[in-house]
Amino acid sequence: MEGLVRFASEIGHVLAALLPTFCYLAALGAFLFAAWGFWLQARPDNPFRGRPWIPIVSLVLCGAFASFDRVLTMANVSGGSGIIVSIGALTSYTPPDPPGNPLGGTPADTILNVVELFQTFFQAFGAMAAFFAVASWRSVINGRSRRSQGSCGVQFVFGVMLINILSIARWIVGIFAV
């Protein structure tokens, strides 16, 4: 079990290290797309005829991607969580030490122990899922994806829920524990 926990934690830390790169590249791409879109709107062969909001949405999403940690923190606060999200390069890393016996006295304790052991992976995966939900929403707005806007919203909500996996696990265990 210890090897699996360490492997999942390593995967979580890799995702946490890649997320800022993806965010800043997406912000740069959205900014360049917005500038290109504003330039094309002055031309007679405007590809955004009938959809003049696309460059404006791309400019707003540029700011959202550049400050994605604050967007996730606001989403967490809106969901009633106190988790403050920060994305940045990993400067120091100490792998978690799993308890000698993750099995608790009850099934509820066991579930909470396992969720706590894999919390690093869940949180990084949730942040990445939320990022890709916003990126997919941008594709839907631009007309390049056949997904619905609602599915992107659902993916974002589930990404935020994964960031708060421990509090959600406690809530679910509280419902079913007798």
VMD Tcl script that builds the backbone (N, CA, C; Angstrom):
set m [mol new atoms 534]
animate dup $m
set s [atomselect $m all]
$s set {name element resname resid chain x y z} {
  {N N MET 1 A 0.825 -1.189 0.000}
  {CA C MET 1 A 0.000 0.000 0.000}
  {C C MET 1 A 0.868 1.250 0.000}
  {N N GLU 2 A 1.989 1.186 0.685}
  {CA C GLU 2 A 2.844 2.364 0.772}
  {C C GLU 2 A 3.380 2.760 -0.597}
  {N N GLY 3 A 3.731 1.773 -1.428}
  {CA C GLY 3 A 4.226 2.064 -2.768}
  {C C GLY 3 A 3.164 2.716 -3.637}
  {N N LEU 4 A 1.927 2.244 -3.531}
  {CA C LEU 4 A 0.837 2.822 -4.305}
  {C C LEU 4 A 0.568 4.261 -3.869}
  {N N VAL 5 A 0.610 4.510 -2.574}
  {CA C VAL 5 A 0.386 5.862 -2.066}
  {C C VAL 5 A 1.485 6.798 -2.546}
  {N N ARG 6 A 2.719 6.351 -2.473}
  {CA C ARG 6 A 3.829 7.192 -2.946}
  {C C ARG 6 A 3.744 7.436 -4.453}
  {N N PHE 7 A 3.369 6.402 -5.222}
  {CA C PHE 7 A 3.227 6.561 -6.667}
  {C C PHE 7 A 2.110 7.556 -6.990}
  {N N ALA 8 A 0.967 7.428 -6.330}
  {CA C ALA 8 A -0.146 8.359 -6.561}
  {C C ALA 8 A 0.231 9.779 -6.150}
  {N N SER 9 A 0.997 9.909 -5.059}
  {CA C SER 9 A 1.448 11.230 -4.642}
  {C C SER 9 A 2.399 11.837 -5.663}
  {N N GLU 10 A 3.268 11.002 -6.231}
  {CA C GLU 10 A 4.186 11.488 -7.271}
  {C C GLU 10 A 3.409 11.944 -8.505}
  {N N ILE 11 A 2.405 11.178 -8.896}
  {CA C ILE 11 A 1.573 11.571 -10.038}
  {C C ILE 11 A 0.861 12.888 -9.724}
  {N N GLY 12 A 0.359 13.030 -8.505}
  {CA C GLY 12 A -0.288 14.273 -8.099}
  {C C GLY 12 A 0.660 15.451 -8.149}
  {N N HIS 13 A 1.905 15.237 -7.732}
  {CA C HIS 13 A 2.872 16.329 -7.766}
  {C C HIS 13 A 3.292 16.669 -9.194}
  {N N VAL 14 A 3.330 15.683 -10.075}
  {CA C VAL 14 A 3.616 15.962 -11.484}
  {C C VAL 14 A 2.478 16.788 -12.086}
  {N N LEU 15 A 1.229 16.411 -11.800}
  {CA C LEU 15 A 0.091 17.192 -12.285}
  {C C LEU 15 A 0.113 18.606 -11.718}
  {N N ALA 16 A 0.475 18.731 -10.445}
  {CA C ALA 16 A 0.541 20.052 -9.821}
  {C C ALA 16 A 1.661 20.897 -10.421}
  {N N ALA 17 A 2.717 20.262 -10.894}
  {CA C ALA 17 A 3.809 21.006 -11.520}
  {C C ALA 17 A 3.472 21.370 -12.964}
  {N N LEU 18 A 2.676 20.551 -13.651}
  {CA C LEU 18 A 2.307 20.837 -15.030}
  {C C LEU 18 A 1.188 21.869 -15.145}
  {N N LEU 19 A 0.353 21.968 -14.130}
  {CA C LEU 19 A -0.798 22.864 -14.201}
  {C C LEU 19 A -0.413 24.322 -14.443}
  {N N PRO 20 A 0.582 24.893 -13.749}
  {CA C PRO 20 A 0.932 26.282 -14.055}
  {C C PRO 20 A 1.405 26.468 -15.494}
  {N N THR 21 A 2.126 25.501 -16.016}
  {CA C THR 21 A 2.583 25.585 -17.401}
  {C C THR 21 A 1.397 25.621 -18.352}
  {N N PHE 22 A 0.449 24.719 -18.139}
  {CA C PHE 22 A -0.739 24.700 -18.984}
  {C C PHE 22 A -1.533 25.997 -18.855}
  {N N CYS 23 A -1.638 26.519 -17.635}
  {CA C CYS 23 A -2.397 27.753 -17.420}
  {C C CYS 23 A -1.759 28.933 -18.149}
  {N N TYR 24 A -0.457 29.080 -18.025}
  {CA C TYR 24 A 0.196 30.222 -18.657}
  {C C TYR 24 A 0.242 30.080 -20.171}
  {N N LEU 25 A 0.396 28.862 -20.688}
  {CA C LEU 25 A 0.337 28.669 -22.134}
  {C C LEU 25 A -1.071 28.952 -22.665}
  {N N ALA 26 A -2.084 28.536 -21.926}
  {CA C ALA 26 A -3.464 28.818 -22.336}
  {C C ALA 26 A -3.753 30.315 -22.271}
  {N N ALA 27 A -3.211 30.998 -21.259}
  {CA C ALA 27 A -3.397 32.449 -21.165}
  {C C ALA 27 A -2.727 33.157 -22.344}
  {N N LEU 28 A -1.534 32.731 -22.683}
  {CA C LEU 28 A -0.840 33.320 -23.819}
  {C C LEU 28 A -1.595 33.052 -25.117}
  {N N GLY 29 A -2.048 31.825 -25.305}
  {CA C GLY 29 A -2.819 31.495 -26.500}
  {C C GLY 29 A -4.125 32.275 -26.587}
  {N N ALA 30 A -4.825 32.422 -25.471}
  {CA C ALA 30 A -6.081 33.174 -25.469}
  {C C ALA 30 A -5.831 34.652 -25.753}
  {N N PHE 31 A -4.732 35.194 -25.224}
  {CA C PHE 31 A -4.416 36.599 -25.485}
  {C C PHE 31 A -4.097 36.820 -26.961}
  {N N LEU 32 A -3.274 35.940 -27.536}
  {CA C LEU 32 A -2.940 36.077 -28.952}
  {C C LEU 32 A -4.167 35.885 -29.830}
  {N N PHE 33 A -5.047 34.951 -29.456}
  {CA C PHE 33 A -6.277 34.738 -30.213}
  {C C PHE 33 A -7.180 35.963 -30.124}
  {N N ALA 34 A -7.254 36.590 -28.947}
  {CA C ALA 34 A -8.074 37.790 -28.797}
  {C C ALA 34 A -7.511 38.932 -29.633}
  {N N ALA 35 A -6.203 39.112 -29.607}
  {CA C ALA 35 A -5.594 40.173 -30.420}
  {C C ALA 35 A -5.845 39.921 -31.912}
  {N N TRP 36 A -5.684 38.674 -32.342}
  {CA C TRP 36 A -5.947 38.319 -33.727}
  {C C TRP 36 A -7.419 38.554 -34.075}
  {N N GLY 37 A -8.312 38.219 -33.149}
  {CA C GLY 37 A -9.741 38.412 -33.378}
  {C C GLY 37 A -10.125 39.873 -33.485}
  {N N PHE 38 A -9.543 40.719 -32.638}
  {CA C PHE 38 A -9.826 42.149 -32.730}
  {C C PHE 38 A -9.294 42.720 -34.047}
  {N N TRP 39 A -8.146 42.236 -34.486}
  {CA C TRP 39 A -7.580 42.705 -35.749}
  {C C TRP 39 A -8.461 42.269 -36.919}
  {N N LEU 40 A -8.984 41.031 -36.867}
  {CA C LEU 40 A -9.813 40.541 -37.962}
  {C C LEU 40 A -11.174 41.220 -38.021}
  {N N GLN 41 A -11.637 41.768 -36.922}
  {CA C GLN 41 A -12.956 42.403 -36.943}
  {C C GLN 41 A -12.962 43.679 -37.767}
  {N N ALA 42 A -11.795 44.235 -38.029}
  {CA C ALA 42 A -11.717 45.442 -38.847}
  {C C ALA 42 A -11.657 45.118 -40.344}
  {N N ARG 43 A -11.578 43.858 -40.680}
  {CA C ARG 43 A -11.451 43.450 -42.076}
  {C C ARG 43 A -12.822 43.084 -42.650}
  {N N PRO 44 A -12.975 43.201 -43.960}
  {CA C PRO 44 A -14.275 42.848 -44.551}
  {C C PRO 44 A -14.567 41.341 -44.530}
  {N N ASP 45 A -13.534 40.519 -44.532}
  {CA C ASP 45 A -13.760 39.072 -44.487}
  {C C ASP 45 A -13.666 38.546 -43.055}
  {N N ASN 46 A -14.369 39.192 -42.159}
  {CA C ASN 46 A -14.350 38.879 -40.729}
  {C C ASN 46 A -14.939 37.484 -40.480}
  {N N PRO 47 A -14.149 36.549 -39.927}
  {CA C PRO 47 A -14.716 35.226 -39.637}
  {C C PRO 47 A -15.629 35.222 -38.414}
  {N N PHE 48 A -15.641 36.313 -37.662}
  {CA C PHE 48 A -16.471 36.382 -36.454}
  {C C PHE 48 A -17.736 37.199 -36.695}
  {N N ARG 49 A -18.148 37.309 -37.961}
  {CA C ARG 49 A -19.380 38.033 -38.266}
  {C C ARG 49 A -20.548 37.279 -37.620}
  {N N GLY 50 A -21.313 37.975 -36.855}
  {CA C GLY 50 A -22.410 37.353 -36.127}
  {C C GLY 50 A -22.011 36.824 -34.758}
  {N N ARG 51 A -20.722 36.772 -34.477}
  {CA C ARG 51 A -20.222 36.329 -33.168}
  {C C ARG 51 A -19.109 37.275 -32.695}
  {N N PRO 52 A -19.419 38.557 -32.494}
  {CA C PRO 52 A -18.363 39.514 -32.148}
  {C C PRO 52 A -17.826 39.352 -30.721}
  {N N TRP 53 A -18.471 38.534 -29.917}
  {CA C TRP 53 A -18.046 38.371 -28.527}
  {C C TRP 53 A -16.865 37.415 -28.361}
  {N N ILE 54 A -16.516 36.670 -29.386}
  {CA C ILE 54 A -15.464 35.652 -29.248}
  {C C ILE 54 A -14.121 36.254 -28.845}
  {N N PRO 55 A -13.638 37.337 -29.467}
  {CA C PRO 55 A -12.365 37.904 -28.981}
  {C C PRO 55 A -12.456 38.448 -27.557}
  {N N ILE 56 A -13.614 38.977 -27.194}
  {CA C ILE 56 A -13.781 39.515 -25.837}
  {C C ILE 56 A -13.753 38.380 -24.816}
  {N N VAL 57 A -14.433 37.281 -25.126}
  {CA C VAL 57 A -14.417 36.118 -24.230}
  {C C VAL 57 A -13.003 35.563 -24.112}
  {N N SER 58 A -12.269 35.537 -25.214}
  {CA C SER 58 A -10.891 35.053 -25.163}
  {C C SER 58 A -10.015 35.959 -24.312}
  {N N LEU 59 A -10.238 37.254 -24.357}
  {CA C LEU 59 A -9.466 38.169 -23.519}
  {C C LEU 59 A -9.801 37.983 -22.040}
  {N N VAL 60 A -11.070 37.770 -21.723}
  {CA C VAL 60 A -11.465 37.511 -20.336}
  {C C VAL 60 A -10.889 36.176 -19.856}
  {N N LEU 61 A -10.941 35.151 -20.716}
  {CA C LEU 61 A -10.379 33.860 -20.343}
  {C C LEU 61 A -8.860 33.905 -20.219}
  {N N CYS 62 A -8.219 34.823 -20.915}
  {CA C CYS 62 A -6.775 35.009 -20.737}
  {C C CYS 62 A -6.484 35.373 -19.290}
  {N N GLY 63 A -7.261 36.287 -18.737}
  {CA C GLY 63 A -7.087 36.647 -17.330}
  {C C GLY 63 A -7.449 35.510 -16.395}
  {N N ALA 64 A -8.486 34.744 -16.760}
  {CA C ALA 64 A -8.876 33.612 -15.920}
  {C C ALA 64 A -7.799 32.538 -15.904}
  {N N PHE 65 A -7.184 32.273 -17.042}
  {CA C PHE 65 A -6.115 31.283 -17.094}
  {C C PHE 65 A -4.870 31.779 -16.358}
  {N N ALA 66 A -4.562 33.070 -16.493}
  {CA C ALA 66 A -3.364 33.604 -15.840}
  {C C ALA 66 A -3.498 33.608 -14.321}
  {N N SER 67 A -4.713 33.727 -13.828}
  {CA C SER 67 A -4.935 33.721 -12.378}
  {C C SER 67 A -5.834 32.553 -11.982}
  {N N PHE 68 A -5.534 31.383 -12.527}
  {CA C PHE 68 A -6.403 30.229 -12.327}
  {C C PHE 68 A -6.450 29.776 -10.875}
  {N N ASP 69 A -5.373 29.988 -10.125}
  {CA C ASP 69 A -5.398 29.614 -8.712}
  {C C ASP 69 A -6.438 30.430 -7.963}
  {N N ARG 70 A -6.586 31.707 -8.297}
  {CA C ARG 70 A -7.594 32.534 -7.634}
  {C C ARG 70 A -9.006 32.127 -8.049}
  {N N VAL 71 A -9.162 31.713 -9.305}
  {CA C VAL 71 A -10.463 31.237 -9.772}
  {C C VAL 71 A -10.870 29.986 -8.988}
  {N N LEU 72 A -9.930 29.053 -8.810}
  {CA C LEU 72 A -10.233 27.843 -8.041}
  {C C LEU 72 A -10.492 28.159 -6.573}
  {N N THR 73 A -9.758 29.112 -6.012}
  {CA C THR 73 A -9.997 29.502 -4.622}
  {C C THR 73 A -11.388 30.099 -4.470}
  {N N MET 74 A -11.803 30.955 -5.416}
  {CA C MET 74 A -13.151 31.530 -5.355}
  {C C MET 74 A -14.217 30.450 -5.506}
  {N N ALA 75 A -13.966 29.472 -6.368}
  {CA C ALA 75 A -14.925 28.369 -6.524}
  {C C ALA 75 A -15.007 27.558 -5.240}
  {N N ASN 76 A -13.870 27.339 -4.578}
  {CA C ASN 76 A -13.879 26.604 -3.312}
  {C C ASN 76 A -14.631 27.378 -2.235}
  {N N VAL 77 A -14.418 28.682 -2.158}
  {CA C VAL 77 A -15.118 29.495 -1.160}
  {C C VAL 77 A -16.612 29.503 -1.448}
  {N N SER 78 A -16.981 29.559 -2.726}
  {CA C SER 78 A -18.408 29.513 -3.081}
  {C C SER 78 A -19.034 28.192 -2.691}
  {N N GLY 79 A -18.240 27.124 -2.726}
  {CA C GLY 79 A -18.742 25.811 -2.326}
  {C C GLY 79 A -18.719 25.592 -0.827}
  {N N GLY 80 A -18.260 26.575 -0.062}
  {CA C GLY 80 A -18.241 26.446 1.387}
  {C C GLY 80 A -16.968 25.863 1.942}
  {N N SER 81 A -15.915 25.819 1.153}
  {CA C SER 81 A -14.646 25.258 1.603}
  {C C SER 81 A -13.684 26.376 1.972}
  {N N GLY 82 A -12.746 26.049 2.810}
  {CA C GLY 82 A -11.733 27.014 3.192}
  {C C GLY 82 A -10.391 26.748 2.549}
  {N N ILE 83 A -10.349 25.859 1.554}
  {CA C ILE 83 A -9.090 25.507 0.902}
  {C C ILE 83 A -8.658 26.648 -0.006}
  {N N ILE 84 A -7.426 27.087 0.172}
  {CA C ILE 84 A -6.844 28.115 -0.684}
  {C C ILE 84 A -5.928 27.409 -1.667}
  {N N VAL 85 A -6.211 27.564 -2.949}
  {CA C VAL 85 A -5.453 26.891 -3.991}
  {C C VAL 85 A -4.289 27.770 -4.405}
  {N N SER 86 A -3.127 27.184 -4.499}
  {CA C SER 86 A -1.978 27.908 -5.039}
  {C C SER 86 A -1.294 27.002 -6.042}
  {N N ILE 87 A -1.037 27.559 -7.195}
  {CA C ILE 87 A -0.317 26.785 -8.199}
  {C C ILE 87 A 1.024 27.450 -8.399}
  {N N GLY 88 A 2.014 26.669 -8.536}
  {CA C GLY 88 A 3.364 27.161 -8.734}
  {C C GLY 88 A 4.311 25.988 -8.765}
  {N N ALA 89 A 5.541 26.289 -9.053}
  {CA C ALA 89 A 6.537 25.227 -9.110}
  {C C ALA 89 A 6.740 24.638 -7.723}
  {N N LEU 90 A 6.945 23.352 -7.689}
  {CA C LEU 90 A 7.185 22.688 -6.409}
  {C C LEU 90 A 8.595 23.009 -5.941}
  {N N THR 91 A 8.712 23.589 -4.785}
  {CA C THR 91 A 10.039 23.934 -4.277}
  {C C THR 91 A 10.538 22.894 -3.300}
  {N N SER 92 A 9.667 22.377 -2.497}
  {CA C SER 92 A 10.085 21.336 -1.561}
  {C C SER 92 A 9.006 20.270 -1.538}
  {N N TYR 93 A 9.443 19.054 -1.481}
  {CA C TYR 93 A 8.498 17.953 -1.527}
  {C C TYR 93 A 8.932 16.893 -0.530}
  {N N THR 94 A 8.012 16.522 0.333}
  {CA C THR 94 A 8.239 15.397 1.227}
  {C C THR 94 A 7.080 14.437 1.021}
  {N N PRO 95 A 7.358 13.220 0.630}
  {CA C PRO 95 A 6.262 12.278 0.394}
  {C C PRO 95 A 5.523 11.982 1.687}
  {N N PRO 96 A 4.222 11.742 1.581}
  {CA C PRO 96 A 3.460 11.458 2.792}
  {C C PRO 96 A 3.862 10.120 3.392}
  {N N ASP 97 A 3.805 10.059 4.692}
  {CA C ASP 97 A 4.066 8.802 5.385}
  {C C ASP 97 A 2.732 8.154 5.710}
  {N N PRO 98 A 2.412 7.075 4.999}
  {CA C PRO 98 A 1.137 6.429 5.297}
  {C C PRO 98 A 1.188 5.783 6.679}
  {N N PRO 99 A 0.046 5.731 7.327}
  {CA C PRO 99 A 0.033 5.084 8.630}
  {C C PRO 99 A 0.351 3.606 8.484}
  {N N GLY 100 A 0.781 3.007 9.565}
  {CA C GLY 100 A 1.123 1.592 9.533}
  {C C GLY 100 A -0.047 0.732 9.092}
  {N N ASN 101 A -1.232 1.076 9.549}
  {CA C ASN 101 A -2.420 0.315 9.191}
  {C C ASN 101 A -3.508 1.304 8.796}
  {N N PRO 102 A -3.776 1.461 7.487}
  {CA C PRO 102 A -4.809 2.411 7.091}
  {C C PRO 102 A -6.221 1.942 7.418}
  {N N LEU 103 A -6.364 0.688 7.790}
  {CA C LEU 103 A -7.677 0.200 8.169}
  {C C LEU 103 A -8.045 0.760 9.531}
  {N N GLY 104 A -9.203 1.324 9.613}
  {CA C GLY 104 A -9.650 1.876 10.877}
  {C C GLY 104 A -10.510 0.885 11.625}
  {N N GLY 105 A -11.091 1.349 12.703}
  {CA C GLY 105 A -11.953 0.488 13.500}
  {C C GLY 105 A -13.290 0.225 12.825}
  {N N THR 106 A -13.704 1.129 11.938}
  {CA C THR 106 A -14.976 0.981 11.236}
  {C C THR 106 A -14.735 1.182 9.741}
  {N N PRO 107 A -15.685 0.784 8.908}
  {CA C PRO 107 A -15.531 1.040 7.473}
  {C C PRO 107 A -15.436 2.535 7.159}
  {N N ALA 108 A -16.126 3.360 7.928}
  {CA C ALA 108 A -16.055 4.804 7.697}
  {C C ALA 108 A -14.640 5.318 7.943}
  {N N ASP 109 A -13.992 4.843 8.996}
  {CA C ASP 109 A -12.611 5.244 9.256}
  {C C ASP 109 A -11.681 4.791 8.144}
  {N N THR 110 A -11.900 3.602 7.627}
  {CA C THR 110 A -11.075 3.079 6.542}
  {C C THR 110 A -11.202 3.947 5.296}
  {N N ILE 111 A -12.424 4.306 4.952}
  {CA C ILE 111 A -12.646 5.152 3.773}
  {C C ILE 111 A -11.971 6.504 3.949}
  {N N LEU 112 A -12.129 7.114 5.103}
  {CA C LEU 112 A -11.502 8.413 5.341}
  {C C LEU 112 A -9.984 8.326 5.334}
  {N N ASN 113 A -9.423 7.241 5.875}
  {CA C ASN 113 A -7.967 7.070 5.852}
  {C C ASN 113 A -7.445 6.927 4.423}
  {N N VAL 114 A -8.142 6.146 3.604}
  {CA C VAL 114 A -7.704 5.947 2.218}
  {C C VAL 114 A -7.829 7.243 1.422}
  {N N VAL 115 A -8.921 7.971 1.612}
  {CA C VAL 115 A -9.081 9.253 0.914}
  {C C VAL 115 A -7.995 10.224 1.344}
  {N N GLU 116 A -7.670 10.238 2.611}
  {CA C GLU 116 A -6.615 11.139 3.093}
  {C C GLU 116 A -5.249 10.758 2.527}
  {N N LEU 117 A -4.997 9.470 2.375}
  {CA C LEU 117 A -3.725 9.029 1.799}
  {C C LEU 117 A -3.576 9.469 0.342}
  {N N PHE 118 A -4.659 9.437 -0.414}
  {CA C PHE 118 A -4.614 9.778 -1.835}
  {C C PHE 118 A -5.062 11.217 -2.107}
  {N N GLN 119 A -5.129 12.042 -1.087}
  {CA C GLN 119 A -5.630 13.404 -1.220}
  {C C GLN 119 A -4.780 14.247 -2.172}
  {N N THR 120 A -3.477 14.074 -2.181}
  {CA C THR 120 A -2.607 14.840 -3.076}
  {C C THR 120 A -2.974 14.590 -4.527}
  {N N PHE 121 A -3.184 13.331 -4.867}
  {CA C PHE 121 A -3.567 13.006 -6.245}
  {C C PHE 121 A -4.941 13.575 -6.574}
  {N N PHE 122 A -5.909 13.390 -5.676}
  {CA C PHE 122 A -7.264 13.876 -5.938}
  {C C PHE 122 A -7.294 15.378 -6.150}
  {N N GLN 123 A -6.566 16.124 -5.330}
  {CA C GLN 123 A -6.580 17.574 -5.451}
  {C C GLN 123 A -5.934 18.043 -6.745}
  {N N ALA 124 A -4.805 17.468 -7.117}
  {CA C ALA 124 A -4.148 17.863 -8.363}
  {C C ALA 124 A -4.984 17.465 -9.575}
  {N N PHE 125 A -5.570 16.268 -9.527}
  {CA C PHE 125 A -6.417 15.824 -10.628}
  {C C PHE 125 A -7.662 16.703 -10.742}
  {N N GLY 126 A -8.222 17.122 -9.613}
  {CA C GLY 126 A -9.386 18.007 -9.638}
  {C C GLY 126 A -9.067 19.366 -10.230}
  {N N ALA 127 A -7.903 19.917 -9.876}
  {CA C ALA 127 A -7.502 21.202 -10.453}
  {C C ALA 127 A -7.285 21.076 -11.953}
  {N N MET 128 A -6.686 19.963 -12.375}
  {CA C MET 128 A -6.465 19.738 -13.806}
  {C C MET 128 A -7.799 19.552 -14.534}
  {N N ALA 129 A -8.744 18.851 -13.914}
  {CA C ALA 129 A -10.068 18.663 -14.520}
  {C C ALA 129 A -10.797 19.995 -14.657}
  {N N ALA 130 A -10.671 20.858 -13.658}
  {CA C ALA 130 A -11.299 22.174 -13.732}
  {C C ALA 130 A -10.659 23.010 -14.840}
  {N N PHE 131 A -9.342 22.926 -14.970}
  {CA C PHE 131 A -8.657 23.656 -16.038}
  {C C PHE 131 A -9.146 23.199 -17.410}
  {N N PHE 132 A -9.212 21.884 -17.609}
  {CA C PHE 132 A -9.652 21.390 -18.907}
  {C C PHE 132 A -11.132 21.662 -19.149}
  {N N ALA 133 A -11.919 21.827 -18.103}
  {CA C ALA 133 A -13.321 22.218 -18.280}
  {C C ALA 133 A -13.408 23.634 -18.839}
  {N N VAL 134 A -12.591 24.536 -18.309}
  {CA C VAL 134 A -12.591 25.914 -18.812}
  {C C VAL 134 A -12.043 25.954 -20.239}
  {N N ALA 135 A -10.997 25.181 -20.509}
  {CA C ALA 135 A -10.447 25.129 -21.865}
  {C C ALA 135 A -11.465 24.545 -22.845}
  {N N SER 136 A -12.220 23.545 -22.417}
  {CA C SER 136 A -13.255 22.963 -23.279}
  {C C SER 136 A -14.397 23.943 -23.502}
  {N N TRP 137 A -14.720 24.714 -22.472}
  {CA C TRP 137 A -15.775 25.716 -22.616}
  {C C TRP 137 A -15.379 26.755 -23.657}
  {N N ARG 138 A -14.093 27.120 -23.673}
  {CA C ARG 138 A -13.596 28.058 -24.682}
  {C C ARG 138 A -13.758 27.462 -26.078}
  {N N SER 139 A -13.506 26.172 -26.229}
  {CA C SER 139 A -13.688 25.511 -27.521}
  {C C SER 139 A -15.154 25.494 -27.932}
  {N N VAL 140 A -16.042 25.309 -26.973}
  {CA C VAL 140 A -17.476 25.306 -27.272}
  {C C VAL 140 A -17.910 26.691 -27.720}
  {N N ILE 141 A -17.455 27.730 -27.036}
  {CA C ILE 141 A -17.817 29.101 -27.388}
  {C C ILE 141 A -17.306 29.457 -28.783}
  {N N ASN 142 A -16.086 28.982 -29.105}
  {CA C ASN 142 A -15.512 29.276 -30.422}
  {C C ASN 142 A -16.129 28.443 -31.535}
  {N N GLY 143 A -16.916 27.429 -31.192}
  {CA C GLY 143 A -17.551 26.588 -32.194}
  {C C GLY 143 A -16.668 25.453 -32.675}
  {N N ARG 144 A -15.643 25.103 -31.934}
  {CA C ARG 144 A -14.709 24.054 -32.339}
  {C C ARG 144 A -14.991 22.719 -31.645}
  {N N SER 145 A -15.952 22.677 -30.739}
  {CA C SER 145 A -16.272 21.450 -30.022}
  {C C SER 145 A -17.782 21.254 -30.030}
  {N N ARG 146 A -18.197 20.012 -30.033}
  {CA C ARG 146 A -19.631 19.705 -30.045}
  {C C ARG 146 A -20.169 19.421 -28.648}
  {N N ARG 147 A -19.360 19.655 -27.631}
  {CA C ARG 147 A -19.852 19.476 -26.262}
  {C C ARG 147 A -20.852 20.573 -25.935}
  {N N SER 148 A -21.621 20.355 -24.894}
  {CA C SER 148 A -22.534 21.398 -24.455}
  {C C SER 148 A -21.855 22.238 -23.376}
  {N N GLN 149 A -22.335 23.439 -23.204}
  {CA C GLN 149 A -21.775 24.306 -22.165}
  {C C GLN 149 A -22.068 23.754 -20.781}
  {N N GLY 150 A -23.191 23.105 -20.648}
  {CA C GLY 150 A -23.547 22.512 -19.358}
  {C C GLY 150 A -22.592 21.398 -18.944}
  {N N SER 151 A -22.136 20.603 -19.910}
  {CA C SER 151 A -21.196 19.533 -19.562}
  {C C SER 151 A -19.868 20.109 -19.085}
  {N N CYS 152 A -19.457 21.230 -19.639}
  {CA C CYS 152 A -18.233 21.881 -19.156}
  {C C CYS 152 A -18.433 22.393 -17.731}
  {N N GLY 153 A -19.624 22.900 -17.435}
  {CA C GLY 153 A -19.921 23.349 -16.076}
  {C C GLY 153 A -19.926 22.196 -15.084}
  {N N VAL 154 A -20.499 21.066 -15.499}
  {CA C VAL 154 A -20.514 19.890 -14.630}
  {C C VAL 154 A -19.089 19.400 -14.379}
  {N N GLN 155 A -18.254 19.389 -15.415}
  {CA C GLN 155 A -16.861 18.966 -15.244}
  {C C GLN 155 A -16.116 19.900 -14.299}
  {N N PHE 156 A -16.374 21.205 -14.388}
  {CA C PHE 156 A -15.731 22.159 -13.491}
  {C C PHE 156 A -16.164 21.925 -12.049}
  {N N VAL 157 A -17.452 21.696 -11.848}
  {CA C VAL 157 A -17.961 21.455 -10.490}
  {C C VAL 157 A -17.358 20.186 -9.902}
  {N N PHE 158 A -17.265 19.131 -10.693}
  {CA C PHE 158 A -16.665 17.899 -10.184}
  {C C PHE 158 A -15.168 18.067 -9.941}
  {N N GLY 159 A -14.501 18.907 -10.727}
  {CA C GLY 159 A -13.100 19.203 -10.453}
  {C C GLY 159 A -12.931 19.908 -9.119}
  {N N VAL 160 A -13.801 20.865 -8.840}
  {CA C VAL 160 A -13.759 21.558 -7.543}
  {C C VAL 160 A -14.103 20.595 -6.416}
  {N N MET 161 A -15.014 19.675 -6.673}
  {CA C MET 161 A -15.346 18.681 -5.650}
  {C C MET 161 A -14.146 17.776 -5.360}
  {N N LEU 162 A -13.363 17.435 -6.379}
  {CA C LEU 162 A -12.175 16.617 -6.149}
  {C C LEU 162 A -11.116 17.371 -5.352}
  {N N ILE 163 A -11.049 18.677 -5.521}
  {CA C ILE 163 A -10.115 19.455 -4.711}
  {C C ILE 163 A -10.503 19.368 -3.239}
  {N N ASN 164 A -11.788 19.300 -2.978}
  {CA C ASN 164 A -12.315 19.220 -1.609}
  {C C ASN 164 A -12.722 17.798 -1.248}
  {N N ILE 165 A -11.960 16.826 -1.684}
  {CA C ILE 165 A -12.363 15.426 -1.559}
  {C C ILE 165 A -12.500 14.976 -0.109}
  {N N LEU 166 A -11.659 15.477 0.770}
  {CA C LEU 166 A -11.722 15.021 2.156}
  {C C LEU 166 A -12.996 15.493 2.845}
  {N N SER 167 A -13.375 16.742 2.646}
  {CA C SER 167 A -14.610 17.224 3.278}
  {C C SER 167 A -15.838 16.552 2.661}
  {N N ILE 168 A -15.798 16.263 1.369}
  {CA C ILE 168 A -16.922 15.571 0.734}
  {C C ILE 168 A -16.996 14.126 1.210}
  {N N ALA 169 A -15.836 13.492 1.377}
  {CA C ALA 169 A -15.824 12.112 1.892}
  {C C ALA 169 A -16.368 12.077 3.318}
  {N N ARG 170 A -16.003 13.059 4.122}
  {CA C ARG 170 A -16.548 13.112 5.498}
  {C C ARG 170 A -18.054 13.294 5.468}
  {N N TRP 171 A -18.534 14.129 4.557}
  {CA C TRP 171 A -19.978 14.367 4.447}
  {C C TRP 171 A -20.693 13.080 4.035}
  {N N ILE 172 A -20.152 12.381 3.026}
  {CA C ILE 172 A -20.792 11.149 2.550}
  {C C ILE 172 A -20.760 10.077 3.635}
  {N N VAL 173 A -19.622 9.957 4.326}
  {CA C VAL 173 A -19.515 8.968 5.403}
  {C C VAL 173 A -20.484 9.320 6.534}
  {N N GLY 174 A -20.663 10.610 6.793}
  {CA C GLY 174 A -21.615 11.035 7.813}
  {C C GLY 174 A -23.048 10.680 7.472}
  {N N ILE 175 A -23.363 10.647 6.197}
  {CA C ILE 175 A -24.720 10.277 5.772}
  {C C ILE 175 A -24.955 8.783 5.969}
  {N N PHE 176 A -23.952 7.968 5.588}
  {CA C PHE 176 A -24.141 6.518 5.593}
  {C C PHE 176 A -23.684 5.835 6.868}
  {N N ALA 177 A -22.889 6.515 7.682}
  {CA C ALA 177 A -22.402 5.886 8.923}
  {C C ALA 177 A -23.542 5.846 9.946}
  {N N VAL 178 A -23.596 4.762 10.631}
  {CA C VAL 178 A -24.662 4.612 11.639}
  {C C VAL 178 A -24.051 4.699 13.025}
}
mol reanalyze $m
mol bondsrecalc $m
mol representation Tube
mol addrep $m
